[in-house]
Amino acid sequence: MAILKGNAVIGQSGGPTAVINQSLVGVVQEVKKVANIQELLGARHGVRGIINNDFIPLKNVPDELLERIALTPAAALGSTRDKPDEAYCHKIFESFQKNNVRYFFYIGGNDSADTARIVNEMARKAGYELRTFHIPKTIDNDLRVHDHTPGYGSAAKFVASAFIGDNYDNKSLPGIKVNVVMGRHAGWLTAASVLARKYDNDGPHLVYVPEVPLTEDKFLADVDAVYSKLGRCLIAVSEGVSVPEKNEKGHYIAWAEKMAKNIERDSHGNVQLSGTGALGDYMAGLITRNLQKPGGKKLRVRADTFGYLQRSFPGYVSDVDAREARMVGQMAVRYSQEKDQDGSVAMQRAGGGSYKIETILTPLHTVARETKDLPLEWIENGNNISAKYIEYAKPIVGALPAVGTFDEIK
């Protein structure tokens, strides 16, 4: 195999995470070992930095600084929500030609994988040697082929820990509490709330995810049943919780979209969900208007939207998540040196009883654009998550805060 000499570009895209910089540092440290990659250019704000030729040289950054950056949440190079079309990708390719870029490492989700795919195809058509690697990142955990994605374990640990605290808050002053968790089309992060349960009566008592549509009548009936039994109710709901109606893409339509009078959309055409507390307020209002305590007394109902805090919270980083995030960055560089190949660095579980991860290089088109749902068989009665999910998630999330209750006294 002829040695491919030239420069490399690395960029970060989409929603930041607590461990995205681990992947960045993994690439930088591995590139330092590779003589045929002459310079590693860090693109400020992802693809936008590439077309603007806004780069930071990274190959000679001191390891001491890199290790501190690795522990810093969110995107050290800056991120972007730009969704490049073919014309935009042509500008990326022109920048690569201008800067003799022969290796492209892009950290992001399924839209980032699609950008990498388009640029890679342009290079092939032009006969330009370019090796393109998508490095996975998303707290949504919804990339196809991948068992799980870096960023998810830490965000899930935050969600589970927050629900532990909220469960005991709700137990101390009984009432009904709605917590809205990120998850537009997939319920992976909301499902993490069930890791908070230790005792039989622990919350969340109800869990709603986008994969199974929910009517207002079912929601109210579920809340009434739990409250009648326990005298309190803690609820986890995905921001993308849906109604029994699908859009032209085949996705169930979100409650938030049905509710919105003036719908704000991002550059990807998505309805804004995380930047508002409207869904939590709406669901709390439904409960207040339709349910009462015995004797007609008013219920104590509250709602919170976890929002962006879930993405880059530094105090609850999963050790496994941090380690694996660096590993996929390292493996992207190693794959780039093996032969003329491109792809997404995917983690898969090895066989056997203990938790062990292996990586494979899967074609970019297998990850691009489409999302991976929470398995329907892990969703019980449309309002709970099964033990199968807990078995899957525990090794990724790691240890959670220890708790106790006087109920243990016999």
N, C-alpha and C positions, 0 to 999 in steps of 0.2 A: 504494500500500500504506500503510495506517494505521500510524503508529509505535506499537509496543507498548512502553509504559513500565512499569517496575516493577523489582523486585530479581531477582537471580540467585543460585542456589546451586551450589556445586561441591563434589564429594566424591570420595574415593578408596576403592577397594574391592579385596578379594582380596589375593593375595600381592604384596608390594612388589617393586620393581625398582630398578636403578641409575639409571634415567632417568625414573621416574614423575613426579618433581617438575619436570622440564623441561616436561611437558605442563601441569601446574598453573600454572607461571609463564607459559607461553604464553597461557593463558586470562586470567590476571590482567592481563598487560601489554596484551592486546588489548581487554579490557573497559574499561581506563582511557581508551581512545579513544572509547568509546561513551557518549554523554550520556543516552540513554534507558534504560540500565541504571544505576539509581540507586545500588545497593550490591551488591557481590559478597560473599555470605556463604559462608565456608568451613566445611563441616560436619565437626566432629570425629568421626572414626571412621565416616565414610560415612553410610549411612542411619540408623544408630543416633543420630548427632548431629542428624539432621533431626527425628526423632520426639521427641527430648529438647530441641529448640530450643537446641542447644549449638553456637553459631556463632562464627566469628572474622571480623570485617569486614576485607576484603582490598583494597578498591579504592584505598586510600591508603597501602598498604605501600610503603616506599621501594624504588626499583629496585635500589639497592646490596644490600639484604638479599635481594631476590628472586633476584638473580644468584647469591648464595651458596647459597640454598636450592635453586636449579636444579642445582647441582653436588653436592648432598647426596643420598646414596642413601636409599631407602625412603620411606615416605609421610609427608610433612611435616604433613599434617592428621590422620594416624592412619588406619588401615584397619579393615576389618571382614570377618568371615566370615558375617555374618547373611545368610540367604537369605529375603528377604521373600515372604510369601504375599500373597493379595489383601487380607486384613485389615490386615497390616503396611503394605502400599502405601496403603491408605486413610488410615492415620495420617500417612504422608508427604504425601499430598495435602492433608490438613487443615492440616498445618504450612505448606505452600505458600500456602494460602488466607489463613491467619493473618498471614503475613509478606509478602503481596503478591508472591510469587515468580512470575515470568513466564518465567524461563529456568532450565533445569536442565542442568548439565554433569556427567556422571558418568564418571569414569575407572576402567576395569576390564575384565574379560574377558566371556565370554559370559553368565554369570549376572547381571553388572551390566547388560548390554544388555537382559536379560529384565526386570529391575526397572524400567529406564527405559521399556520398552515398556508394562508394566502401568500405571505411573503416568500415562503419556501417554494411554492409552486411557481411564482414569478421568476425566482432564481433559476429553477430547473429549465423553464421555457427559454430563458436568456442564455443558457449554457454557463451560468455563473456558479462557481463552486461555493456553496453556503451550507453549513450544518446548523440546523435549527432545533432548539430544545425548549420545550415547555416544562417549567418547574411548577408543580402544583401548589396552590394556595387558595383556601377558602374556608371560612368558618361554617359555611352552609353544608360542607361535606357532601356535595352533590355532583362530583365528577364521575362519569362513567368509567368503568374498568378499574379505577382506584378503589381499594378496600376502604381507605379513609384519606383525608387530606390534611397536610400541615395547617395549623391554625384552629382546626376543629377541637382537638383535645383540650386546649387551653380555654377556648370560649365555652366549651361544655363544662369544664371545671368551674368557671365563673358562674354559669347558670345554676349548676347543682348547688354550689355553695350559697348563692343568693337565696335559693329556695329553702335550704336548711334554715337560714336565718329567718326568712319570712314565715316558714311553718311555725317556728316557736313564737314569733311575734303574734301570729294569728291565733295560736293556742293560748297565749297570755291574755289577749283581749279578743275574744271570739267574735267572728263576723265572717263576711264573704270578701275575698280578695281575688282580683283578676290581675295576672301578670302577663304582659304581651312580650313575646320573645321573637328575635329575628328568624326569618324563614319565609321567603316569598312563595316558592313552589314546593319546597321540601321541608319536612318536619324534623330533620335530624337534630337541630339545636334545641328545639322545644322538647324533644324526647329526653334530652339530658336532664331535665327537671326531675325525672323519676329516680335518678341516682341519689336524690336528697332523702329518700325514704329509708328509715331504719326500723321504726315501729309500725304496727299494723294500722294505726290511725293517723300516720304522718301524711302530710300533703307533699306534692299536689294530689288532690283527690280527683281532679278531672284534668285531662290533657287533650287538647284539640290541635290537630295538624292539618295542613292543606290537602293531603292525599285523600282524606275522607270528608266529603262535604257535610256541613252542619246547618240545620235549620234553627230558627229562633225558638221554636216550640220544643225541640229536643234539648237545646241548651238550657232552657228554663226548667224543664222537667228533671234534667240531670242535677242541676244546682239544688232544686227543691228536695230531691231524694237524699242527697248528701247532707244538706243542712238539717233536714228532719231527723236524720240518724245521729249526726255528730254535734249539731249545734254550731257548726262552723264549716267553711268550705274554702279551700285554696285552689285556684285554677291556673293552669298554664295554657296559653293559647298562642299559636303562631301568628305573626303579623299578617300572613297570607291565608288565614283560615277562610274557607270557601263556602259558597252556596252551591246547591245542586244544579248548576248551569255552567256550560263550557263555552269558551271563546273560540275564535277561529283557529288558534294554535292547539286546541285540544286540552287546554288547561282549565280547571275549574276557576270560576270568577271569584275574586276575593270579596269578602264582606266590605272591606275598605273601599273597593271600587264601586260597589253598589251604593255605599253610603255617600260617597263624595259628590258634591254639587259642582265644584270647580276642581277638576282633577289635575294635579301637577304631575308631570312625567319627567324622567331623567333622559339622558342622551340615548339610552337603550330603548326608550319607549315604555319603561316600567312606571307604574303608578307609585308615587312616593308613599312609603309605608312606615319607615323607621323614624322619620323626622317629626312625627306627630303622635299625640296621645289620643287621637280621635276614636280609635277602635276600642281601647280600654274604657274610655268614658262612655261610649255607646253601649258596650256590654254591661257596664255597671248600671247605666240608666235603665236598661231592660229589666235587670233584676229588681231595682228599686221600684219601678212602676208596676211590676207584675207579681212580686212575691212579698210576703209579710211574715212576721213572727206570729206564733200562736197568740190569739187575742187581738190581732190586727196591729200590733206595734211595728214601727219602722225598723227595717234591717240596717245593720252597719255594713255598708258596702264601700270598698275602695278599689282603685285601679292604679297600676304603674306600668309604664312602658320602659323596658330595659334599654332599648335604643342602642346607640353607638358604644356605650360603655362595655358591651360584650366583646367588642372586637380587639381592643388593644389594652386591656387591663393588665398591668404588670405584676400585680400581687398574687395572681393565681395561675401562673404558667405551669403547664404540665411538663414534668421532666422528660417524659417519653416524647411529647410533642416537639419540644425544643431539640432533642437529639435527632429525631427523624427529619425535622425541617432542615437541619444542617446536612444530614445524610443525602437528601434528594438533590441539594445543590452540588455536593461533591460528586454524586453519581452522574449528574448531567455532564460535567466536565470529563469524567472518565469515559463515559459512552462516546463523547465527541472525539476521543483519541483512538478508539478501537477500529473503526472502519467508517466508510462513507454512509452515515445513517442519520436519521432525524426522528423526533418523537417526543412523547410526554413521559416523564419519569414517574411510573406508577408503583405504589406500594401494594403488595399482596401478602397475605398471611401464609406462612409456611405450615406444612402439616405437623401433626404431633399435638401433645397436650398443652405445652407451654406457649406463651405468646412470643412469636418470632416473625420478623418482617423481612421479606425479600423485595428487591426492586426488579422491574422489567421495563423495557422501553416499548411503549405502545404507540401505534401510528397516531399522528396528530388528529386525523379526522375522527378517530374513535372517541375523542374527548371533547372536541369542539362543539360549542353551542348547546347541545342537548344536556339535560340534567338527569340525575339519578334520584329516584324517589325513595323515601323510607319504605321498606317492604310492607305491603298491606297485611301480611300475616303477623307482623309485629304490632299491629294496631288492634286493640280489643274494644268491641262495642262502640267504636267511634269516639271513645272518651278516655282511653287508657293505653299504656304502652307495656308490652309483655316482657317477661324475664329474658327472652332471647336478645332483646336490645341491650339489657343490662350486661349480659354475658359478653356481647360484642364491645360495649363501650368502656367497661371498667379498666382494661389494660391501657387504653389510650388516655383516659382522664387521670388515672392515678389516685393517690390518697386524697381523701376529703376531710374536713374538720371533724374531730371526734365530738360526739354529743352524748348527753345522758338525761334521764328523767326520773323523778321520784316514783313514777309508775313501776319502776323495776323492783321496788321494795315489796316483798310479799307479806 
